[in-house]
């Protein structure tokens, strides 16, 4: 979730190296997480045309929809907690 939120909430471009540094985890850990997020359709990878050694991590519509729906679930849960505490 931290990786997904980082890609969606920070300004691009995003690379494996940059994400690993930002989240303080190894590049292989980022790669495994990106593999999973890619299979889910929440991100996509694209070769950087200016430097073909880099792979850019990009947002997708499906990932945006997922995070929007997740945010609504969190908001509902917070309202329920607030109501229970009243």
Secondary structure, 3 states (H helix, E strand, C coil): CHHHHHHHHCCCCEEHHHHHHHHCCCHHHHHHHHHHHHHHCCEEEEECCCCCCCEEEEECHHHHHHHHHHHHHHHHHHHHHHHHHC
